[in-house]
Amino acid sequence: MAPHPVKGGVTVRPMKRGDVPAAYETAALAFANGSEEARVSDRSPAEVASYRARYHHLIENDPDGSWVAESEGRVIGVALSLRREGLWGLSLLTVDAAHRGRGVGKRLLEHALAYAEGCRARITVSSTHPTAMRRYATAGLRLRPTLKADGAVRRKSLPAPLQGVREGDEGDLDLAAEVDRRVRGAAHGPDLAFMLRTGRLLVCDLPSGRGYAVMQDGLLALLAATEAAVATRLLWACLAEGKEEGMEVRWIGADQAWAIPVVLSAGLDLSPAGPVCVSGEMGPLSPYIPSGVFL
Ligand SMILES: CC(C)(COP(=O)(O)OP(=O)(O)OC[C@H]1O[C@@H](n2cnc3c(N)ncnc32)[C@H](O)[C@@H]1OP(=O)(O)O)[C@@H](O)C(=O)NCCC(=O)NCCS
């Protein structure tokens, strides 16, 4: 799609590598409301570099899915989307607070959705921002409410060493791809290898079923399995290996009933979170805790 003028002198155009620092700033501020503001501005250089690396990865792999909105030469909005084996995913949609409510988010989403053309399914995870949910629902996605679990893990609740869960590596990417195709109709392709550059892979491969989980920065970033019992073991392993001071498990939808007893036994608190938004044909999406970035 060609650069597209939006009312109010805002242009939507493909994102380039040089836009990454400004796009990061826009997104970091947009998501940092109230108490989160301090946390975002306190990010270490390594954390900022890690966010920016994700943007570079997506621009490189999905240049036609990466868009910015610009006003007076300044980036004021970003949409990053990806396409893997017929599954389109929206990784990021954000508009600078001063420019909201003027159709910029809608235009960015339209451009990102043009990249979904020919895909059999679409997925994103929404924030609880009312406009975000409005945007996704009016774009034809079904909203599936979710919970998140967070808090310090009650160490004494952890089960004895979990048999069958082991540390994975690049040699397990085929197993993960096979699980992904069963669970969500598409493998993660280059995204899983990218995540493993800074993250850990845990694998469970039993005669009864298989699955994997990715941990990044001590948190669960993605989990998929063919059986609930396998997903349960993997989730326990992540909680055991995760950040001492606080874990977070996000996007626990109604289909992930297997996860509820685990997070409650571990002492985490449940609270409402944004919906997983989907359309098309993509498999059962369970047992599955999507990656907020790579879905
Ligand atoms: C979600 C977000 C990207 C939307 O961007 P935006 O540019 O404000 O969205 P739009 O202007 O296209 O849409 C605004 C909608 O809200 C409606 N609206 C109603 N009252 C409004 C108000 N007081 N102010 C703003 N919008 C209002 C508008 O009518 C419009 O809906 P419509 O197109 O169905 O009529 C932006 O709010 C944002 O960055 N939020 C913080 C980050 C976030 O949560 N991102 C989503 C991640 S999943």
The ligand as a Tripos MOL2 file, in Angstrom:
@<TRIPOS>MOLECULE
LIG
   48    50     1     0     0
SMALL
NO_CHARGES

@<TRIPOS>ATOM
      1 C1         -5.8710    1.5030   20.6620 C.3       1 LIG1
      2 C2         -5.3130    2.6940   19.9000 C.3       1 LIG1
      3 C3         -4.1740    2.1940   19.0120 C.3       1 LIG1
      4 C4         -6.4220    3.2880   19.0260 C.3       1 LIG1
      5 O1         -5.8940    4.3670   18.2920 O.3       1 LIG1
      6 P1         -6.7950    5.6440   17.8820 P.3       1 LIG1
      7 O2         -6.0520    6.3740   16.8460 O.co2     1 LIG1
      8 O3         -7.2220    6.3840   19.0930 O.co2     1 LIG1
      9 O4         -8.0970    4.9120   17.2690 O.3       1 LIG1
     10 P2         -9.1510    5.5270   16.2630 P.3       1 LIG1
     11 O5         -9.0890    7.0070   16.3000 O.co2     1 LIG1
     12 O6         -8.9770    4.8610   14.9590 O.co2     1 LIG1
     13 O7        -10.5000    5.0160   16.8970 O.3       1 LIG1
     14 C5        -11.0810    5.6750   17.9820 C.3       1 LIG1
     15 C6        -12.4710    5.0820   18.1990 C.3       1 LIG1
     16 O8        -12.9630    5.4100   19.4860 O.3       1 LIG1
     17 C7        -14.1920    6.1180   19.3410 C.3       1 LIG1
     18 N1        -14.3070    7.1310   20.3870 N.ar      1 LIG1
     19 C8        -15.4170    7.4090   21.0220 C.ar      1 LIG1
     20 N2        -15.2310    8.3490   21.9240 N.ar      1 LIG1
     21 C9        -13.9420    8.6880   21.8750 C.ar      1 LIG1
     22 C10       -13.1670    9.6040   22.5850 C.ar      1 LIG1
     23 N3        -13.6500   10.3980   23.5400 N.pl3     1 LIG1
     24 N4        -11.8660    9.7030   22.2670 N.ar      1 LIG1
     25 C11       -11.3610    8.9120   21.3330 C.ar      1 LIG1
     26 N5        -12.0780    8.0400   20.6200 N.ar      1 LIG1
     27 C12       -13.3640    7.9060   20.8880 C.ar      1 LIG1
     28 C13       -14.1240    6.7080   17.9540 C.3       1 LIG1
     29 O9        -15.4160    6.9760   17.4840 O.3       1 LIG1
     30 C14       -13.4610    5.6010   17.1860 C.3       1 LIG1
     31 O10       -14.3120    4.5220   16.9210 O.3       1 LIG1
     32 P3        -15.0630    4.3180   15.4940 P.3       1 LIG1
     33 O11       -13.9920    4.3750   14.4470 O.co2     1 LIG1
     34 O12       -15.6820    2.9650   15.6100 O.co2     1 LIG1
     35 O13       -16.0440    5.4540   15.3780 O.co2     1 LIG1
     36 C15        -4.7910    3.7810   20.8790 C.3       1 LIG1
     37 O14        -5.8480    4.1310   21.7290 O.3       1 LIG1
     38 C16        -3.6090    3.3670   21.7560 C.2       1 LIG1
     39 O15        -2.4630    3.4680   21.3250 O.2       1 LIG1
     40 N6         -3.8800    2.9160   22.9980 N.am      1 LIG1
     41 C17        -2.8290    2.5810   23.9590 C.3       1 LIG1
     42 C18        -2.0340    1.3890   23.5110 C.3       1 LIG1
     43 C19        -2.9220    0.1880   23.2860 C.2       1 LIG1
     44 O16        -3.6410   -0.2210   24.1770 O.2       1 LIG1
     45 N7         -2.8230   -0.3730   22.0650 N.am      1 LIG1
     46 C20        -3.5720   -1.5570   21.7000 C.3       1 LIG1
     47 C21        -2.7310   -2.7070   21.9780 C.3       1 LIG1
     48 S1         -3.5370   -4.2020   21.7790 S.3       1 LIG1
@<TRIPOS>BOND
     1     1     2 1
     2     2     3 1
     3     2     4 1
     4     2    36 1
     5     4     5 1
     6     5     6 1
     7     6     7 2
     8     6     8 1
     9     6     9 1
    10     9    10 1
    11    10    11 2
    12    10    12 1
    13    10    13 1
    14    13    14 1
    15    14    15 1
    16    15    16 1
    17    15    30 1
    18    16    17 1
    19    17    18 1
    20    17    28 1
    21    18    19 ar
    22    18    27 ar
    23    19    20 ar
    24    20    21 ar
    25    21    22 ar
    26    21    27 ar
    27    22    23 1
    28    22    24 ar
    29    24    25 ar
    30    25    26 ar
    31    26    27 ar
    32    28    29 1
    33    28    30 1
    34    30    31 1
    35    31    32 1
    36    32    33 2
    37    32    34 1
    38    32    35 1
    39    36    37 1
    40    36    38 1
    41    38    39 2
    42    38    40 1
    43    40    41 1
    44    41    42 1
    45    42    43 1
    46    43    44 2
    47    43    45 1
    48    45    46 1
    49    46    47 1
    50    47    48 1
@<TRIPOS>SUBSTRUCTURE
     1 LIG1         1 GROUP 0 **** ****
